[in-house]
Every structure is written in structure tokens, then in C-alpha cells.
Amino acid sequence: MTASISNSPAPEALLASGLTLLRELLQIRSPSGQEMPAVCHLVKWLQRQGFAAHRDGAGNAVGVLEGSGAGPKRELILLGHIDTVRGFPKVTERDGRLYGRGAVDAKGPLAAFAAAAAIVGPQPGWRIVVAGAVEEESASSKGARYLAARRKPDLCVIGEPTGWQRMALGYKGRLLADVEFQRMMSHTAGPAAGAPELAFAYWRRVQELVEELNTGRDRTWEQVQPSLRHFASGDDGMLEVAEMRLGFRLPLSMPPDTLKQLLVSADGVGTFRFSGEEQAFRAEKNNELVRSLVASVRSNGGEPTFLNKSGTSDMNVVGPVWGCPILAYGPGDSRLDHTPEERVEIEEWRLGVMVLADALRRVTAAQ
């Protein structure tokens, strides 16, 4: 593998500093809703590298490199997320791998964004923004929604693990359904179904519904994917209650509102509460941003490929609002997301930074 980045001391020093930033961010717990210490640490790092950096109204870390030149500037935003899922496996480094919560999803890509932008520096006629968004993992996407309403970039890269040679253009949608079943207590020897049985029967109907919806759809990207995320039952001696949380990954052809109607019509007993609604989104491929990243991967010895992901990301939030060229990119293996063995290959992370820095130079020089 080759690297197109300069071997001058400044880029190498910034690359090393970016890797140190990643190590430090991994040491800071930042589950959704508790990101402030990590955000403040990132803001200070960005300030030291010459960014105009601050913590915004939603709690995001935002750093700006303002290029020279009079008149309006084009804006490119590198939008990662700084929160993680719960759990805090020990941060270690061995055999060329860096282990820790967020090494893949998504402090690794976010630190790569910061390092790459610092290496490139301000570019004439451009505003380069690095943002570490909060609450991406909590399904609220608080940070991305705040930015979506207040910025209007010309180009956007979302920080998610794709591997250094690949980029994602599409993410599936999502719907969460909390369903509750109640019935008055009766003897278990009687004929009436208990609340847990009602809930279980409904889950079986949902599985049958989804199987019907997926008929003829062989690709995962085109299917509705259901999951039973939580189940609990109990009683107070008078009333028996069963609660379940269902999650659905949705294709482009299935808007959340349509699935809501189908879920309610499949049952006349339970009560429903819906949340986490995101429409699936797929970006265009033929644009300057994609071309720049493809060329950069190739110049660094890779073979660029494209992905459609079965999960969701902040691309689902900002993509439809901004309507600009957008893709997701970041070092790391997404199969390790949220696992106790979450880790990133250090050499892959370095290559990811090099690819990003090269792509930033290309796209800002092509205006």
C-alpha cells in the first residue's frame, strides 16, 4: 500500500497527534447523553491545531477552518459522532490494533476527520468544518438535527466505519415500536390467554407480516428487517401486563408511517408507541465528492467500492435536508460495532487519514 500524503514533518506530526487524540478519546466514556467531557477534549485539540472551535447549542464539538478569499465560500462538513453505545471495554493497544469503545463506531472516523482536516489546513474559497455530533447512538440524533437546521454545506462526509477503501452511499430507515398488552388476572388453568401469550402471538404475526412484505426481495437492502429488542411481563395481583420493544430496519420502499399502519392493523388488543423514525436514504454517485474520494483511494493503492448499509446513521437525518453530495467514510470494520472486541487496525486508520487528506485537497482544488 502506498501513501500520497507528504512525508514532511508537519503532516507526520499531525498524523501522530491525531492518533494520540483517538487514544485519548477512547479513554473518555461518552455514551449518548454523557458526551461533554469528550466534546470538550476534542474542542481543545481542534483549537490547538488552528481551528475556530467551540461547543455548540446542542453540545456538539465544532471546529472550522476558514479559507482566504473574499465573497461567499463553499462549505464542506466532516460530520462524525462522538457518542458511543454503553459498555466500556478496556482500552488497549497490541499487535498493531487499538481496542476500545468507539475505536470503530465512531471515534475512529471522527479522529481521522480531525487529523485529515488539520493536515490539509485552510483552503482558499472554502470553509472546512469538523463536527463531533452527540446522541447519534440514542436514536434521537440530537446533534445532527441541530446542525441540519443551522448549516447548509455544499458537500458532506459522514464519519462511519466503511473500511479505508470503501464508502457508503445508502442507509436503511428505522422504526421502533413499544407495544403493551394488558388483561385482568385469571387462573392459569383457565382458557384465557395471558398477557405474555398475547404479546408472543403478536410477535409471530409480525414475523409473518414481514415475511410477506419481503417476498421476492432477495437483497438485504430491499427487505424489512424485524428484531425483538426487549420483552418484560408482570402483574400486581389484579392486572397482568406484557411489554415488548420491536425494531425495524426499513428499505427505501417502506416509509415508517406505512409500517406503523400495518403494525397497528395486525393487532386490535395492544397499545402502541412509536419512536426512532427514519426514512431510508441513498445518495447519488456521480458528483465531485465521490470522484475525489475514489481517486484518492486509488492513488493510495486501494480499490474503491461502494456500500449500502443495513443500519442507520446521521446521513438519514442531514441527507434529505441538505440535498448536497454526501457519502459515509471511515476506517474500521463495522462488524465490530458495539462489540466487546471493538478495535481498529492502526495502519488502516493512518491510511484512512491519508485518503481523506488527499480527497480534501482534490475537491477543494477542483472548484
C-alpha positions as CSV (number, residue, x, y, z in Angstrom):
1,M,0.0,0.0,0.0
2,T,1.3,3.5,-0.9
3,A,0.5,6.8,0.7
4,S,0.1,10.0,-1.2
5,I,0.5,12.2,1.9
6,S,3.7,14.2,2.1
7,N,6.5,12.8,4.3
8,S,7.3,16.3,5.6
9,P,7.5,16.7,9.4
10,A,4.3,18.7,9.7
11,P,1.9,16.1,8.2
12,E,3.6,13.3,10.0
13,A,3.4,15.2,13.3
14,L,-0.3,15.9,12.7
15,L,-0.9,12.3,11.9
16,A,0.7,11.2,15.1
17,S,-1.2,13.9,17.0
18,G,-4.5,12.6,15.5
19,L,-3.7,9.1,16.6
20,T,-3.0,10.4,20.1
21,L,-6.3,12.2,20.0
22,L,-8.1,8.9,19.2
23,R,-6.3,7.1,22.1
24,E,-7.4,9.9,24.5
25,L,-11.0,10.0,23.2
26,L,-11.2,6.2,23.8
27,Q,-10.2,6.7,27.4
28,I,-13.2,9.1,27.9
29,R,-16.5,7.5,28.5
30,S,-19.2,9.1,26.3
31,P,-22.4,7.1,26.0
32,S,-25.2,9.0,24.4
33,G,-26.3,11.9,26.7
34,Q,-22.9,12.0,28.5
35,E,-20.6,13.3,25.8
36,M,-19.5,16.6,27.4
37,P,-16.0,15.6,28.6
38,A,-15.1,14.0,25.3
39,V,-16.6,17.0,23.4
40,C,-14.5,19.4,25.4
41,H,-11.4,17.4,24.9
42,L,-11.9,17.4,21.1
43,V,-12.6,21.1,21.1
44,K,-9.3,21.8,22.8
45,W,-7.4,19.6,20.4
46,L,-9.0,21.4,17.4
47,Q,-8.2,24.8,18.9
48,R,-4.5,23.8,19.3
49,Q,-4.4,22.9,15.6
50,G,-5.7,26.3,14.5
51,F,-9.4,25.6,14.2
52,A,-12.0,28.1,15.4
53,A,-13.6,25.5,17.7
54,H,-16.4,25.6,20.2
55,R,-19.2,23.5,21.8
56,D,-22.5,24.5,20.1
57,G,-26.0,24.7,21.4
58,A,-26.7,21.0,21.1
59,G,-23.4,20.0,22.7
60,N,-21.6,19.1,19.5
61,A,-17.9,19.8,19.1
62,V,-17.5,22.0,16.0
63,G,-14.2,23.2,14.5
64,V,-13.9,25.5,11.5
65,L,-11.0,26.1,9.1
66,E,-11.9,29.3,7.2
67,G,-10.0,29.7,3.9
68,S,-8.9,33.0,2.5
69,G,-10.7,34.9,-0.2
70,A,-13.5,37.5,-0.5
71,G,-17.1,36.6,-1.1
72,P,-19.1,33.5,-0.3
73,K,-17.2,30.3,0.5
74,R,-18.2,26.8,-0.3
75,E,-18.6,24.6,2.8
76,L,-17.5,21.0,3.3
77,I,-18.6,19.4,6.6
78,L,-17.0,16.3,8.0
79,L,-19.7,15.1,10.3
80,G,-18.8,12.3,12.8
81,H,-20.4,11.4,16.1
82,I,-18.6,11.4,19.4
83,D,-21.1,9.4,21.5
84,T,-21.0,5.6,21.8
85,V,-23.2,2.8,23.0
86,R,-23.0,1.7,26.6
87,G,-20.2,-0.6,27.8
88,F,-16.6,0.3,28.3
89,P,-14.1,-2.5,27.4
90,K,-10.5,-1.8,28.4
91,V,-8.6,0.5,26.1
92,T,-5.5,-1.4,25.0
93,E,-3.1,-1.5,22.1
94,R,-1.5,-4.7,20.9
95,D,-0.4,-6.3,17.6
96,G,-0.9,-3.1,15.7
97,R,-4.6,-2.7,16.9
98,L,-6.2,-0.2,19.1
99,Y,-9.0,-1.5,21.2
100,G,-11.8,0.5,23.0
101,R,-15.4,1.6,22.8
102,G,-15.7,3.9,19.8
103,A,-12.5,2.7,18.1
104,V,-14.7,1.7,15.2
105,D,-18.1,3.4,15.9
106,A,-17.3,6.2,15.6
107,K,-14.4,7.9,17.4
108,G,-12.0,6.3,15.0
109,P,-13.6,8.0,11.9
110,L,-14.1,11.3,13.8
111,A,-10.4,11.5,14.9
112,A,-9.5,10.7,11.3
113,F,-11.6,13.6,10.1
114,A,-9.9,16.0,12.6
115,A,-6.4,14.8,11.6
116,A,-7.1,15.0,7.9
117,A,-8.5,18.5,8.0
118,A,-5.6,19.6,10.2
119,I,-3.1,18.2,7.7
120,V,-4.8,20.0,4.8
121,G,-5.4,23.2,6.6
122,P,-7.5,26.2,5.4
123,Q,-8.1,26.2,1.7
124,P,-8.9,29.4,-0.4
125,G,-12.6,29.8,-1.1
126,W,-13.6,27.0,1.3
127,R,-14.9,26.5,4.8
128,I,-13.9,23.1,6.2
129,V,-16.0,22.1,9.2
130,V,-15.3,19.1,11.5
131,A,-18.2,18.2,13.8
132,G,-18.4,15.6,16.5
133,A,-22.2,15.2,16.9
134,V,-23.9,14.0,20.1
135,E,-26.7,11.4,20.6
136,E,-26.3,9.5,17.3
137,E,-26.5,6.2,19.1
138,S,-29.6,7.0,21.1
139,A,-31.9,7.3,18.0
140,S,-32.6,10.9,18.8
141,S,-29.7,12.2,16.6
142,K,-29.9,15.4,18.6
143,G,-26.6,16.8,17.3
144,A,-27.2,16.1,13.6
145,R,-30.7,17.6,13.8
146,Y,-29.3,20.7,15.3
147,L,-26.7,21.0,12.6
148,A,-29.2,20.2,9.9
149,A,-31.3,23.2,10.8
150,R,-28.4,25.6,11.1
151,R,-25.9,24.8,8.3
152,K,-26.2,24.4,4.6
153,P,-23.0,22.8,3.3
154,D,-22.1,22.2,-0.3
155,L,-20.5,18.8,0.5
156,C,-20.7,16.4,3.4
157,V,-18.8,13.3,4.6
158,I,-20.4,11.2,7.4
159,G,-18.0,9.6,9.8
160,E,-18.9,5.9,9.9
161,P,-16.7,2.7,9.6
162,T,-16.6,1.6,6.0
163,G,-13.0,0.4,5.7
164,W,-10.4,2.6,4.1
165,Q,-11.1,1.5,0.6
166,R,-14.9,1.7,0.7
167,M,-17.6,4.4,1.0
168,A,-21.3,4.1,1.9
169,L,-23.9,5.8,-0.2
170,G,-27.1,4.4,1.4
171,Y,-28.5,3.6,4.9
172,K,-31.7,1.9,5.7
173,G,-34.5,3.5,7.6
174,R,-35.7,2.7,11.1
175,L,-38.8,2.4,13.3
176,L,-39.1,1.4,16.9
177,A,-42.4,0.2,18.3
178,D,-43.2,-0.2,22.0
179,V,-46.3,-2.4,22.4
180,E,-48.1,-3.1,25.6
181,F,-50.7,-5.8,26.3
182,Q,-52.9,-5.9,29.4
183,R,-55.5,-8.3,30.8
184,M,-57.2,-8.8,34.1
185,M,-55.8,-11.6,36.2
186,S,-57.4,-15.0,35.9
187,H,-56.4,-18.6,36.8
188,T,-53.6,-20.0,34.7
189,A,-55.7,-23.2,34.3
190,G,-58.4,-21.3,32.5
191,P,-58.8,-20.9,28.8
192,A,-58.0,-17.1,28.5
193,A,-54.6,-16.3,27.1
194,G,-52.3,-14.4,29.4
195,A,-50.7,-11.0,28.5
196,P,-47.3,-12.7,27.7
197,E,-49.1,-15.1,25.4
198,L,-50.9,-12.2,23.7
199,A,-47.6,-10.5,23.2
200,F,-45.9,-13.6,21.9
201,A,-48.8,-14.3,19.4
202,Y,-48.5,-10.7,18.1
203,W,-44.7,-11.1,17.6
204,R,-45.5,-14.2,15.5
205,R,-48.0,-12.2,13.4
206,V,-45.4,-9.5,12.9
207,Q,-42.9,-12.1,11.6
208,E,-45.5,-13.5,9.2
209,L,-46.3,-9.9,8.0
210,V,-42.6,-9.2,7.4
211,E,-42.1,-12.5,5.6
212,E,-45.0,-11.5,3.3
213,L,-43.6,-8.0,2.7
214,N,-40.2,-9.4,1.8
215,T,-41.5,-11.9,-0.7
216,G,-39.4,-11.6,-3.9
217,R,-36.9,-9.3,-2.3
218,D,-33.6,-11.2,-2.1
219,R,-31.2,-8.4,-1.2
220,T,-31.0,-7.4,2.5
221,W,-31.0,-3.7,1.4
222,E,-34.5,-4.2,0.0
223,Q,-36.0,-6.1,3.0
224,V,-37.8,-5.1,6.1
225,Q,-35.7,-6.5,9.0
226,P,-37.5,-7.0,12.3
227,S,-36.0,-7.6,15.7
228,L,-37.4,-8.2,19.2
229,R,-35.3,-5.9,21.4
230,H,-37.0,-6.1,24.8
231,F,-39.7,-8.2,26.5
232,A,-41.0,-8.0,30.1
233,S,-44.1,-9.1,31.9
234,G,-45.5,-8.9,35.4
235,D,-48.7,-8.3,37.4
236,D,-49.9,-6.5,40.6
237,G,-52.3,-9.3,41.5
238,M,-55.1,-7.6,39.6
239,L,-53.7,-6.7,36.2
240,E,-51.3,-8.6,34.1
241,V,-49.0,-6.6,31.7
242,A,-46.6,-7.6,29.0
243,E,-44.4,-5.1,27.2
244,M,-42.2,-5.5,24.1
245,R,-40.0,-3.3,22.0
246,L,-39.7,-4.1,18.4
247,G,-37.2,-2.7,16.0
248,F,-37.4,-2.5,12.2
249,R,-34.8,-1.7,9.6
250,L,-36.6,-0.3,6.6
251,P,-35.8,-0.2,2.8
252,L,-36.4,2.8,0.6
253,S,-39.8,1.3,-0.4
254,M,-41.1,1.3,3.2
255,P,-41.8,4.7,4.8
256,P,-42.1,4.5,8.6
257,D,-45.7,5.7,8.5
258,T,-46.7,2.9,6.2
259,L,-45.2,0.3,8.5
260,K,-47.0,1.9,11.5
261,Q,-50.3,1.4,9.9
262,L,-49.5,-2.3,9.1
263,L,-48.4,-3.0,12.7
264,V,-51.5,-1.5,14.2
265,S,-53.8,-3.3,11.8
266,A,-52.2,-6.6,12.7
267,D,-53.5,-6.4,16.3
268,G,-56.6,-5.0,17.9
269,V,-55.5,-5.6,21.6
270,G,-52.2,-3.9,22.3
271,T,-51.4,-0.2,22.7
272,F,-48.6,1.3,20.6
273,R,-45.9,4.0,21.0
274,F,-43.6,4.7,18.0
275,S,-40.2,6.3,18.1
276,G,-36.9,6.4,16.3
277,E,-38.4,7.1,12.9
278,E,-36.0,7.5,10.0
279,Q,-36.7,7.2,6.3
280,A,-34.1,5.2,4.3
281,F,-31.7,7.3,2.3
282,R,-29.4,6.7,-0.7
283,A,-27.1,9.3,-2.2
284,E,-26.1,9.9,-5.8
285,K,-22.8,8.5,-7.0
286,N,-21.9,10.9,-9.9
287,N,-20.5,14.0,-8.2
288,E,-17.3,15.8,-7.3
289,L,-17.2,14.4,-3.7
290,V,-17.4,10.8,-4.8
291,R,-14.9,11.3,-7.7
292,S,-12.4,12.9,-5.3
293,L,-12.6,10.1,-2.8
294,V,-12.4,7.4,-5.5
295,A,-9.3,9.0,-6.9
296,S,-7.7,9.3,-3.5
297,V,-8.3,5.6,-2.6
298,R,-6.8,4.6,-5.9
299,S,-3.8,6.9,-5.5
300,N,-3.1,5.2,-2.1
301,G,-3.1,1.8,-3.7
302,G,-6.7,0.7,-3.0
303,E,-9.7,-0.5,-5.0
304,P,-12.7,1.8,-4.2
305,T,-16.0,0.1,-3.7
306,F,-19.5,1.3,-2.7
307,L,-21.8,0.1,0.1
308,N,-25.4,0.3,1.1
309,K,-25.6,-0.2,4.9
310,S,-28.3,-2.1,6.7
311,G,-28.2,0.3,9.7
312,T,-28.9,4.0,10.1
313,S,-26.6,6.9,10.5
314,D,-26.8,10.7,10.7
315,M,-26.9,10.6,6.9
316,N,-30.6,9.7,7.2
317,V,-31.0,13.0,9.1
318,V,-29.0,15.5,7.2
319,G,-29.0,14.0,3.7
320,P,-32.6,14.9,2.8
321,V,-32.3,18.3,4.4
322,W,-29.1,19.4,2.9
323,G,-29.6,17.9,-0.5
324,C,-25.8,18.1,-1.3
325,P,-23.4,15.4,-2.4
326,I,-22.9,13.2,0.6
327,L,-21.3,9.9,1.5
328,A,-20.1,8.0,4.5
329,Y,-16.4,7.1,5.0
330,G,-14.2,6.0,7.8
331,P,-11.5,3.4,8.8
332,G,-12.7,0.4,10.7
333,D,-14.6,-2.8,10.3
334,S,-18.3,-2.2,11.0
335,R,-18.8,-5.9,12.0
336,L,-17.0,-4.9,15.3
337,D,-19.5,-2.1,16.1
338,H,-20.8,-2.3,19.6
339,T,-18.9,-5.5,20.4
340,P,-16.6,-6.2,23.4
341,E,-13.7,-6.7,20.8
342,E,-14.2,-3.3,19.1
343,R,-10.9,-2.4,17.6
344,V,-9.2,-0.6,14.7
345,E,-6.1,-1.5,12.8
346,I,-3.7,1.4,13.4
347,E,-2.3,1.1,9.9
348,E,-5.8,1.2,8.4
349,W,-6.6,4.2,10.5
350,R,-3.5,6.0,9.1
351,L,-4.4,5.1,5.6
352,G,-7.9,6.4,6.2
353,V,-6.5,9.8,7.3
354,M,-4.2,9.8,4.2
355,V,-7.1,9.1,1.9
356,L,-9.3,11.8,3.5
357,A,-6.5,14.4,3.4
358,D,-5.8,13.6,-0.3
359,A,-9.6,13.8,-1.1
360,L,-9.9,17.1,0.7
361,R,-7.1,18.6,-1.4
362,R,-8.6,17.3,-4.6
363,V,-12.1,18.5,-4.0
364,T,-11.1,21.9,-2.8
365,A,-8.7,22.4,-5.7
366,A,-11.4,21.5,-8.3
367,Q,-13.8,24.4,-7.7
